[in-house]
Amino acid sequence: MKLLSGKVIFLTGGSAGIGLACAKAYAEAGAKVVIVALDADQVKEAATQLGTAHLGIACDVSKAADVAHAMALTMEKYGKIDAIHNNAGVASPSKPLHETSDEEWDQLTDVNIKSVLYTTRYGFEALKQSEGCILNTSSLVGEIGQENHAAYTATKGAMNALTKSMALDYAMHKIRVNAVLPAGVWTPMLRKWSKEQPDPASIEKYLDDIHVLGYCPEGEVIADACVFLLSEKARFITGTLLPVSGGAELGYRSLR
């Protein structure tokens, strides 16, 4: 039997990058996937790639009413939710804290953190019924920091703390809560970040070199770990911040 057979997964930010890789992996593993993202055209295209058994919903995850509506549509179609994967996120701007505008700060916190509040608030009863799980796409930089990226790293550090506290709060309801922590992964968001750097031409080598395993991966390496964490194989794992990082956090080393 496939690892996610019969499960319904509510996936934010599922129309591109890591999210799209996860959507495809979840569908391949037997799940029904609800792709929730901002760009209606991208959502439609992603859902079409998965097939008619799946659902695409255009939704601004930073708005409570949008998330509540998306959850209601999911329950109307499938009658249950087995997992919420909070993957939606923004990474710009790439700058130190004192140069970050109020608008930039608010967008980062609203999309990266407040969206978790909304999906949990409006999805909690469904997860309680299914004894389901929550998965957060965080980042290694939430643990180790990153130069010229203070506001973004703050949101990921907050997500890491939330993951642990939510795991404690919801264990009594048999709801598991975990996070994956990529380092670099080639996505449209990372490519945008790369272009904001002082020397964009050197970024590809830099991103290869920070991973001990020697290369910056595509999104499917993250998706494979996410399939595991949402499956019964991970039934006794909760509150975990799982680096899927090619060893980027392992310490000082000479770069090749």
C-alpha positions as CSV (number, residue, x, y, z in Angstrom):
1,M,0.0,0.0,0.0
2,K,1.2,3.5,-0.7
3,L,2.4,5.5,2.3
4,L,-0.3,8.2,2.1
5,S,-3.2,6.2,0.6
6,G,-6.6,7.7,1.5
7,K,-5.2,10.8,3.2
8,V,-6.3,14.4,2.4
9,I,-3.5,16.9,2.6
10,F,-4.1,20.7,2.8
11,L,-0.9,22.2,1.3
12,T,-0.3,25.9,1.3
13,G,2.2,27.3,-1.2
14,G,1.7,24.2,-3.3
15,S,1.8,25.6,-6.8
16,A,5.6,26.1,-7.2
17,G,9.0,25.2,-5.8
18,I,9.1,22.9,-2.8
19,G,5.4,23.0,-2.5
20,L,4.8,21.7,-6.0
21,A,7.4,19.0,-5.5
22,C,5.5,18.0,-2.3
23,A,2.1,18.0,-4.1
24,K,3.4,15.6,-6.7
25,A,5.0,13.4,-4.2
26,Y,1.9,13.3,-2.0
27,A,-0.3,12.4,-5.0
28,E,2.2,9.7,-6.0
29,A,2.0,8.3,-2.5
30,G,-1.8,8.0,-2.7
31,A,-3.1,11.2,-1.1
32,K,-5.7,13.6,-2.3
33,V,-4.0,17.0,-2.4
34,V,-5.5,20.4,-1.9
35,I,-3.2,23.0,-3.4
36,V,-3.7,26.4,-1.8
37,A,-1.7,29.4,-3.2
38,L,-2.0,33.0,-4.1
39,D,-1.7,33.0,-7.9
40,A,-4.9,31.6,-9.4
41,D,-3.3,30.6,-12.7
42,Q,-0.4,28.8,-11.0
43,V,-2.9,27.0,-8.7
44,K,-5.0,25.9,-11.7
45,E,-1.9,24.6,-13.6
46,A,-0.6,22.7,-10.6
47,A,-3.9,21.1,-9.9
48,T,-4.2,20.1,-13.5
49,Q,-0.8,18.4,-13.4
50,L,-2.1,16.3,-10.4
51,G,-5.4,15.3,-11.9
52,T,-9.1,15.6,-11.2
53,A,-9.0,13.8,-7.9
54,H,-7.2,16.8,-6.4
55,L,-8.2,20.4,-5.7
56,G,-6.7,23.8,-6.3
57,I,-7.8,26.9,-4.4
58,A,-6.6,30.4,-4.9
59,C,-6.1,31.8,-1.4
60,D,-4.2,34.5,0.4
61,V,-2.9,32.6,3.4
62,S,-2.3,35.9,5.3
63,K,-6.0,36.6,5.3
64,A,-8.2,34.7,7.8
65,A,-11.3,34.8,5.7
66,D,-9.5,33.3,2.7
67,V,-8.1,30.4,4.8
68,A,-11.4,29.7,6.5
69,H,-13.1,29.5,3.0
70,A,-10.4,27.2,1.7
71,M,-10.8,24.9,4.7
72,A,-14.6,24.9,4.2
73,L,-14.2,24.0,0.5
74,T,-11.8,21.2,1.4
75,M,-14.2,19.7,3.9
76,E,-17.1,20.1,1.5
77,K,-15.3,18.1,-1.2
78,Y,-13.5,15.4,0.9
79,G,-15.2,15.4,4.3
80,K,-11.9,15.3,6.2
81,I,-8.4,16.7,6.5
82,D,-5.6,14.4,7.6
83,A,-2.7,16.8,7.3
84,I,-2.0,20.5,7.0
85,H,1.4,21.3,5.4
86,N,2.2,25.0,6.0
87,N,4.6,25.5,3.1
88,A,3.6,29.0,1.9
89,G,6.4,31.6,2.4
90,V,8.2,34.6,1.2
91,A,11.9,35.3,1.5
92,S,12.4,38.9,0.4
93,P,13.9,41.3,1.3
94,S,17.5,40.3,1.6
95,K,18.8,43.0,4.0
96,P,19.8,43.7,7.6
97,L,17.0,44.5,10.1
98,H,17.5,48.3,10.3
99,E,16.9,48.6,6.5
100,T,13.7,46.5,6.6
101,S,10.6,48.5,6.1
102,D,7.4,48.1,8.1
103,E,5.7,46.8,5.0
104,E,8.4,44.2,4.3
105,W,8.3,43.1,7.9
106,D,4.5,42.8,7.9
107,Q,4.5,40.8,4.7
108,L,7.1,38.3,6.0
109,T,5.4,37.8,9.3
110,D,1.9,37.6,7.8
111,V,2.7,35.1,5.2
112,N,5.3,33.0,7.0
113,I,3.8,33.0,10.5
114,K,0.3,34.3,10.7
115,S,-0.7,31.8,8.0
116,V,0.1,29.0,10.5
117,L,-2.2,30.6,13.0
118,Y,-5.0,30.6,10.5
119,T,-4.6,27.1,9.1
120,T,-4.4,25.8,12.6
121,R,-7.4,27.8,13.9
122,Y,-9.6,26.7,11.0
123,G,-8.2,23.2,10.5
124,F,-8.0,22.1,14.1
125,E,-11.4,20.4,14.5
126,A,-10.8,18.4,11.3
127,L,-7.4,17.3,12.5
128,K,-8.8,16.4,15.8
129,Q,-11.3,14.1,14.2
130,S,-8.7,12.5,11.9
131,E,-6.0,12.4,14.6
132,G,-3.9,14.0,11.8
133,C,-0.7,16.0,11.7
134,I,0.8,19.4,10.9
135,L,4.0,19.9,9.0
136,N,5.8,23.2,8.7
137,T,8.3,24.1,6.0
138,S,10.9,26.1,8.0
139,S,14.5,26.7,7.2
140,L,17.9,25.9,8.6
141,V,18.5,29.6,8.9
142,G,15.9,29.8,11.6
143,E,18.4,27.8,13.8
144,I,21.8,29.2,12.6
145,G,21.0,32.7,11.3
146,Q,21.9,34.2,7.9
147,E,23.7,37.4,6.9
148,N,21.5,40.1,5.4
149,H,18.3,38.2,5.9
150,A,17.2,39.1,9.5
151,A,13.5,39.4,9.1
152,Y,13.1,36.2,7.2
153,T,15.3,34.2,9.6
154,A,13.2,35.7,12.5
155,T,10.0,34.2,11.0
156,K,11.7,30.8,10.6
157,G,13.0,30.9,14.1
158,A,9.4,31.7,15.2
159,M,8.1,28.8,13.2
160,N,10.6,26.4,14.8
161,A,9.4,27.5,18.3
162,L,5.8,27.2,17.2
163,T,6.4,23.7,16.0
164,K,7.6,22.5,19.4
165,S,4.9,24.3,21.3
166,M,2.1,23.1,19.0
167,A,3.4,19.6,19.3
168,L,3.0,19.8,23.1
169,D,-0.4,21.5,22.9
170,Y,-1.9,19.0,20.5
171,A,-0.4,15.7,21.6
172,M,-3.4,15.1,23.8
173,H,-5.5,15.2,20.6
174,K,-3.2,12.7,18.9
175,I,-2.1,15.4,16.4
176,R,1.6,15.3,15.5
177,V,3.4,18.5,14.6
178,N,6.9,18.6,12.9
179,A,9.0,20.8,10.7
180,V,11.4,20.3,7.9
181,L,14.5,22.6,7.7
182,P,16.0,22.8,4.2
183,A,19.2,24.7,3.6
184,G,19.4,25.7,0.0
185,V,16.9,24.3,-2.5
186,W,16.6,25.5,-6.1
187,T,13.1,27.1,-6.2
188,P,11.8,30.3,-7.8
189,M,12.1,32.0,-4.4
190,L,15.7,31.0,-4.0
191,R,16.5,32.3,-7.5
192,K,14.9,35.6,-6.7
193,W,17.0,35.8,-3.5
194,S,20.1,35.0,-5.5
195,K,19.5,37.9,-7.8
196,E,19.3,40.3,-4.8
197,Q,22.9,39.4,-3.7
198,P,25.9,41.6,-4.3
199,D,27.5,39.1,-6.7
200,P,24.7,36.9,-8.2
201,A,27.1,35.1,-10.5
202,S,29.0,33.5,-7.6
203,I,25.8,32.3,-5.8
204,E,25.4,28.9,-7.5
205,K,28.9,27.8,-6.4
206,Y,28.3,29.2,-3.0
207,L,25.0,27.2,-2.7
208,D,26.7,24.0,-3.8
209,D,29.6,24.5,-1.3
210,I,27.5,25.2,1.8
211,H,26.1,21.6,1.6
212,V,28.5,18.9,2.8
213,L,27.1,16.5,0.2
214,G,28.4,18.9,-2.5
215,Y,25.3,20.3,-4.3
216,C,22.3,22.4,-3.9
217,P,19.3,20.1,-4.6
218,E,15.9,20.4,-6.2
219,G,12.7,20.2,-4.2
220,E,12.1,16.5,-4.5
221,V,14.6,15.8,-1.7
222,I,12.5,17.8,0.7
223,A,9.3,16.2,-0.6
224,D,10.6,12.7,0.1
225,A,11.2,13.6,3.7
226,C,7.7,15.3,4.0
227,V,6.0,12.1,2.7
228,F,7.7,10.2,5.5
229,L,6.7,12.7,8.2
230,L,3.0,12.7,7.1
231,S,2.9,8.9,7.0
232,E,2.2,6.3,9.6
233,K,6.0,5.4,9.4
234,A,6.5,8.6,11.5
235,R,3.6,7.9,13.9
236,F,5.9,8.4,17.0
237,I,7.7,11.5,15.8
238,T,6.4,14.9,17.0
239,G,8.0,18.2,17.8
240,T,10.9,17.5,15.5
241,L,12.9,20.0,13.5
242,L,14.3,17.8,10.8
243,P,17.2,19.2,8.8
244,V,17.0,18.1,5.1
245,S,20.1,20.1,4.4
246,G,22.9,18.0,3.0
247,G,24.8,18.5,6.2
248,A,25.0,22.3,5.9
249,E,24.7,22.7,9.7
250,L,27.6,20.4,10.6
251,G,30.2,23.1,11.3
252,Y,33.3,24.8,10.0
253,R,35.1,23.1,7.1
254,S,37.3,24.1,4.2
255,L,35.3,24.9,1.1
256,R,36.2,22.9,-2.0
